[in-house]
Amino acid sequence: MRLSRLLGRTRKEAPADAELESHRLLARAGYIVRSGSGIYTLTPLGLRVLRRVEAVVREELDAIGAQEVLLPLVQPAEAWQRTGRYETIDDSLLRFSDRTGHPHVLAMTHEEAATSLVAEFVDSYRQLPLLVYQIQLKFRDEARPRGGLIRLREFVMKDAYSFHDSQEDLGRCYAEVAAAYRRIFKRLDLPVLEVLSGSGMMGGRLSHEYMLASPRGEDRLLTCTCGYASNSESAAHPARAGQAGPRAALCRIETPHAHTIAALCAQLGCPPETTLKSVFFAAQDATVLALVRGDREVCPEKLQRLLGAPVRALSAEESRARGLVVGYAGPVGLVLLGPLQIVLDHDLAGAEGLVAGANDEGWHLLGVSAARDVHADLVGDIALAREGDPCPACGAPLALSRGIELGNIFQLGTRYSAPLGAIATGADGRAAPLVMGSYGIGITRLLAALVEQHHDDQGILWPRAAAPYPLHLVAAGETEDVLKASEDLYASLGPQAVLYDDRPISAGMKFKDADLLGMPLRVTIGARSLRAGGAEIRPRRGGEPEIVPLAEAVCTLRRLAEAPMDAQ
């Protein structure tokens, strides 16, 4: 492709709102153009990278027997209503009605559509297992898009769905897809960390995420030298030994302006771990009171898994509307409008001598006993794990880092097949809902991750598997011999194999653009290279330049373009 004809151009300045290096470089190099908040256009160069990444993903999924489909982006609401997600997902799910008033959604994920498709054709265990996937646009109305391609509203995603007649068969496929993911990320030269994760709105019993370590990542990861890795929402928080204090009688104490744990502890001179933090959530038609020690935070993911239902935190206004005294609410003597569930963190089981809100403005209770005074409906691990907590595997302190999520896999069970009627007759003659798995990779996010991982001060360093072109040819001069040699080499290599900078600008500007654009190999033909005997070949990632005779240049460049980067 001739740069003089390419749609797009490089820029000296990055977008003013660019926080991540990938956003700055992709915009400056002309790979992406902002269309709106969280919405980007891919230029021809950007689209070539996307297609290269898609090809790697397709090859690895096809190799394990997956079948590609194309599911609708616009979906009638009925299936989402049957699974309950139409009502429980927040405003990130874009809902609308067509001209007849029929409700629809712009799909942010495709479990409902994939399950409905399989329900049309599968009715026997003999047709199983089945693994289908697609690569297509999705839309999520993100409240705070950021990072260029990292967090988008409109994005390209690979999502796959597997269907089985048993949990054991799902486990086999789950491991097979996980292995395919590891091959995909290895081919793209992305050193991901596989971590335990929560299932979130997807539901299910087991899930993992694939994280690229990054100090600017949104996800908090807890890792151990023994190999344990989890996001903070899924890491186990062990119950500490011992009690907060001796058992004592309840005592009201005036605590003016103590709306926070910090203010309460400052007034009473007590450590946070001796206080009881009350956090309220909405879950279906009930109010949920989640109780943790004052030095901890409630983890909504864990709470949701324990309850088996989606939850969302109540705002201060919603809390007051339900009869709560914000800042002074507690489990003792609490009276609410509507049903209430009390969930106690397992770290508090048996704790004595706690300080809790008295459900009265400006007052707290001393001497609260978890066993005597808190009538919990459920007890479990609902606190957010943090750095320094003991590793669940070996007991050593966990280390905190940050990462960018690139992919995820879920064991869904019958979360979608049961309500959507995806049922098959088993070998025993009984009909049962299919057991499902779900597997996602953010394709557009991979473009940003590749640049986050592979760049230097001059620009992008595309891995060979993702580079839009393997070669960048620079005509360094306007003399007849330079232009003829450059044109001859371009014609011999072909327009799909090389990006050819034929623009009538200085060689220095061409070299700067070549570094910014990031093709794996730069080939320069100029007066100096011709005097030295031919074309100069220089790897973008550094290394000594090599002069190759023009008669050997085509064969040499084709060989280098097809070789792994570590062999160059």
N, C-alpha and C positions, 0 to 999 in steps of 0.2 A: 504494500500500500504506500502510495506517495504521500508524504506529509503535506505537500502543497495542495493536495486534494482532500485531505482528511477533515471531516466535520469536527471542529473543536480546536482549541489552542491552549497553550500553557499560559499561566499568569504569574506575575511576580508576587502578588499579595494573596494571602489566604483569606477566607471569609472571616468577618469580624467575630462571629459566634463560634468559630471552630475551637474546641477544647482539646481534641485528641489529634495526635499526629496523623492518623489515617484520614481524618476529615480534612485536615490542612493539605496533605499531599494529594489525595484523590481529586480535590477541587482545583488545586493549583495545576496539576498535570492534565486537567480537562477530562478526567474519567467520569465525573458526575457533575450535574448542574441542579441546584435546588429549584424545585417547582412550588413548594409550599412547606408548611410545617410538617416535618417527618415524611416528606414526599420528594423523591429525587428522580431525575431523568438520567439514564445511563447513555453516554455517548457511544459511538461505534467502538472505541477502545474499551470502555467499561463493559459493554455488552460482550465483547470477545473474552474478557476475563471471566465473566459470569458463565458463558457457554463452556469454557475450559473446565471450570469447577464443576458444573453440572455433568460434564462427560465423565469425570472421575467418579462422582457419586453414582451415576447410572451404571458404569462398568462394575463397580463393587456390589451393587444391589442385584443387578442382573445375574452376577456370578453365584449368588445364593438362591436363585430361583424366584426372585420377586418379579411381579408383573406390573407394568406401568399402566396407569389409568389417568383420566382427567375428570375431576369432580367439579361441580359448579361452584363458582364464587358466590353467586347470588342464590340463596336457598330459602324456600318456604319455611315459615317458623314452626310448623307442626312437629317435626322431628325434635327440634330443640325444646319445644314445650314438653314433649313426652319424656325426655331425659332430665327435665328440670332446669336445664342451663339457661333457657330463655329468660327465666325470672331471676336466677341467682347470680349470673355474671353481671358485673357492674357496667358502667357506660362505655367501657372499652369495646363492647359488642355493639356494633352499629345496627340498630333496628329501624325499619321503615316499612311503609305500606305502599303497594302498587296502586294504580289508578282505580282498581276495583275495591280498594280498602283491605286487601289481603296482606297480612303481616309477613315480612321477610327479614332476613339478616344478610349482612356482608360477612362471609365466613372468616373467622380468625383462626380456625382450626377445623378439621373435617371428619371428626369421629362419627358424627351423626350421618353424614353423607356416605362415608365408606361402609358403615354398618348397614344402612338401608340398601346400598348396592348389593352387598353380599347376601342379604336376606332375600333378594329377588331370585338368586340362582342356587344357593347352597341349602340342602335339606338333609344331607347324610354325612356321616363321619368319613365315608369313603372319598369325599371331595376335599378333605382336610389333610394336612394344614394348608393354609392359603396366606400368601403375603403379597399385598398390593401396595403400590406407592405412586406418588405424583410429584411433579415439580411445577409450581404455579404461584400466581399472586395470591396474597391474603391481605386482609385489612384489619387492623386493630386501632381503635381510636385512642391512642396513647395520650394521656394527660400531659406528659412532659417528654416529647421526643428529644433525643440528644445524640451527640457524637457522630453526626453524619449518618453513616449506614449502620451504626451500632443499634440504635433504638428508633425504629421507623413506625409510621402508621401504615404505609403500604410497603410490602416487602415480598420477596420471592422465598419460598420455603420448600424443602423436600419433606413431605410427611408420608409415612408408611404405616400400614395397619395389618396386623396378623390375626388369624382366626384359627381356633383349635378346639379339639374335643376334650381336652384335659389341661389342668394346670401344669402337669409334668411336660406336656408337649410345648406349652407356651414357654416354659423355662428353657427348653432346648433352643427354640427359635430366638428367644431373648439373648442368649449367649452367642448365637450365630450372628445376629445383627450387631451386637456389641463388638465382635471381632471384625466385622465389615467396617464399622465406624473407625476402629483403630487403624485399619489399612487406609481408609480415606484420609484421615488426618496425617498419617505418615507420608503418603504420597504428596500431600500438599505442604509438607514440611511445617506442620503445626504441632508443637509439643504439648498436647492436651493432657489434662489430669482428669481421670474418671472418678467422680465423687458421688456418694450417696446423696439423694435429694428428696424433697417432698413432692407429692403429686399435685398439689394445688387444685385448680379448677378441673383438672383432668380426672381426678379420682384414681382409685386403684391401690394396690398393696405394696408395690416396690417400684422404685425409679432411680435412675442415675443421670447425671449431667456430665457433659464434656466441657471442661473449663480451660481457657487459655490464661495463664497467669499474667496479670497486668495491674500495675498500681492504680490505674484509672478505671478498673472494672467495677461494676455495680454489685457483684456478688461477693459475699464474705465467705471465705473458705477456712476450714479448720483442718489442719493436717498434723501428722505425727511422723517421726523418723522410722516408725515400724511399718509405714506404708498405709496406715489408715488415712482416709480423706473423706470429708463430707462438707456440704454447705452448712452454714450455721443453723439454718432452720431444721435440719434433720439430725444433726449431731446429738447424741444422747447427753443429757445433763444429769449426772448421778446425784442421788440424794446424799447430803452430808450426814455424817455420824453425829449423834448428840442432839440436844435440844437447845432452843434459844435461851431458855431461862427456867427457873423453878415454877411449879404450878402455884398460882395465886388467885385470890378472888378478883372478880372484875371490879374495876374502879374507873369512873368517869373523870376525865381531866380536861380542863379548859385549854384549848390550843388555838388562840386567835391567829388568823392569817397563815395557818399551816396547811395550805392547799396542796403542797407537794411533799414527797418523802424527804427531800433535802431540808425544807423549811421545818418539817416536823422533827427531824433528828437534831437540827440546830437548837430548837426550843427545849427539847427534852434531854439532850445530851446522850442519846442512844445511838448505837450503830444501825445502819440500814437493814442489816440482815435480821434484826429483831422486830422489824415492822412487817405488817401485812399489806401488800399492794393489791388493791381491788381494781380490776379492769373489766369493763362491760362490753359485751358483744351482742349482736343480733344473729340468731340462728333460726331460720324458718319463722315460726310464730312465737318463739320464746326469747326471753332475755337470758343471756349466759353471763354469770359472774365467775371470772377466772381469777384465782388467788395464787400469788407467788410471793416470795420474800421480797422485801423492799429494795434489795440490791440486785434484783433480777428483772428481766423484761418478759412479758408473755409472748410466746411464739404462736402466732395465729395458725401456722401450718400444723404444728403439733396438736393444738386445740382442735382443729378441724378433723384431724385423723382420729383423735380420741372420741369425738362426738359422732363421727361418721356423717357429718353434714357441713355444708359451707357456712362460714361465719364472716362477719365484718364488724369492725370496731364501731361503737356508737359515738356520735359526736356529742359535744357538751349539750347542745340543744336537744338532741334526741334523748339523752340521759335525763335531763330535767323533765321532759315530757312524760317519761315513764315513772316519775316520782323519786328520782335519785337526787341526793344532795352532793353535787359535784365537788370533789376534793375532800369530802368527809364521809363517803359511803363505805360501808363495811358489811360483813356477813352476819353480824350479831343483831338480831331484832330488825332485819331488813324487811320492809313491806313494799311490794311493787304492784303496779298496775299490770296485770297479765301474768302468765306462767313464767317461772324462774328455774334455771338449772345452775347449781353451784358446782364448779370444778376446782379441785384443790391440787396444786402441784405436789408431786410425791415427796419433794424435799421438806414439805411442811407437815407430813404425817407424823403425829406424835409431838409436834413442837409445842412448847409452853412459853408463857410469859411474853406474848406478842403484843404489839401495839396496833390497833386497827381503828378505822373510822367508826364513829358512834351514830352515823346517819343523822347528825344534828350539826348545823353550821357552827364551827368554832369549837367542836368537842371531839375527843378521841377516847378510846377505851384502853386501859392497861390491864395486863394479866390475862389476855385472851388465850385460850387453850384450843388448839386445832381439833383435838378429840372431843372435848367437852362442849365447845361453843359453836363449832362450825359443822353444820349438817350437810356434808358434801354428797352430791349425787354421784360424782365420779372422782377418782384419784388417779393421777398419772403424770407423766413427764410432759409438762406444758411450758417450761421455761426455756428461753433462748440460751444455747450454749455459748461460751465465750473463750477467749484466749486464756490459757493457763488452767482450764478445766482438765481433769485427768482423761487421757485417751481411753475410750471404751474397750479398745483391744489390748493395750499393754499397761495403762495407768500412767504413762509419762505425760507431762504437760503438753497440751495442744498449742500449736502455733497458728497465728492468724495471718491470712494473706487475702488478696483480692483477685478476682478473675472475671473474664468475659465468657458467658455461656454461649457455646457454639452449637450444641446439640443436646438432645435428651432422649431417653427411652423409658417407657412406662409399662408395667404389667397392670392392665386395666381390669382383668377378671371379666365379670358379666355386667359391668357398670352401664354399658350402652346396648349390648345385645339383648338383655332381658326386656327393657322397655320398648325396644324397637323391633322385637319379634324375630331376631336372627337366631333361629333355633334349628338344630339338626338332630336326627335320630342317631343314637350311639350304637355300638356293636351289641349292646344288651337289648336293643329295641326300644329304649326309652328316649323321649325327646327332651333336650336340655338346651339352654342358651349357650351360644358359643363363648369360649374363653378368648379374650382379646389382648393384644399388645399394641402399643402406639409408639412411633419412633420418628423424631423430628431433627432436621438440621436447617439452620437459617442460612440460606445460600447467599443472599445479599450481605448478611452480617459477616460471612466468611471473607468477602472482599476486604472489608475493613480490618478483620483479624489478620489477614495475610500482610497487610501494610503495617499494622501495629507490630507484628513480629519481624518483618523484613523491610527495614529502611535504614538509611544513614543520613548524615547531614545534607547530602546532595539530593536525595530523593528516594524513590521506591526501588526495592530489590526483589523483583518478582521471582518466586520459585519457577523452575522450568515448567512444571505441570499446570501452572495457572497463568503464565505470561501470555499477553495477547499476541505477541510475535516472539519467536526465539531469537531473532536477529534485528539489530538496528544498524542500518547502513547509512554512513555519513559521507557525503561528497564534500570534502574539505578544500574547496577552491572552485574557481570558475573557468580554469583553463580547459582547452579542448581535450587534452589527454586525460585529465582528471574526470571530466564529465563523461567522456566516452567509456572509460574503464568502469565508472560507476553504473552507467546505464546498461552496459553489457552484463555486469554481475547481477544487477537487479532483474534483468530479463531472464538470465539463466536460473536464478533461484526461484523466481515466480512471486507474484504479489501476495500470496497467502503465507509465504515463509519469511518475509522480511518487511520491516517498516523502513522506508527509504526517505531520508531527509534530503530532498532535492530543492529546498527553498533557497532563494537568492539572498541569504543572510550570512553573517560571518561564521567562521568555523567555531569560534568560541561560544557563540550563542547556540549553535547546534549541539556542541558537547554538553553544555549546561542542560539543554532540554533532554538529551539522551539520558543523562544521569537522573533527571527528575522523572522521566517516563519509565525507566527501570527495566528494559528488556535484558535478558540474561547475557547477551553478547553484543558488543559494539564493534562494527567493522568500519574502518576508516580508509578511504582512498583519497590521498592528497599528494601534492608534489613531493613531500618528504617520504611518504610510504613508497611512492613509485621509484624514487631514487634508491631506496633501500631494497627494492626488488619486488614490490607487489602491494598487497593489502595488509593493514594492521588489524589484528584481532585482539580485543581486550575484554576479559570477563568483567561484568558490571560489579561483581562482588570483590574485585581486587585481584591482584596478581600481575605478573609481568606481561607486557604486550608481546605479541608474536607476529613477525612478518611472514606472510605466506605468498608464494608466487601466484600471480593472477591465474595461471593455467591450472593451479591446484586448488584455487580458492573455493570453487563450488563443492568439490568432494569433501574438502576439509570442513567447511562450514556445515554441510549436511550431517557429517559425522558428529561434529561437536553439538549441533542442535538436538540431535537424538540421544546424546549421551547423558547420563545422570550428572547433575551439577557437581557432585563430589568427585567425579572422574575427570573434570575439566581442569 
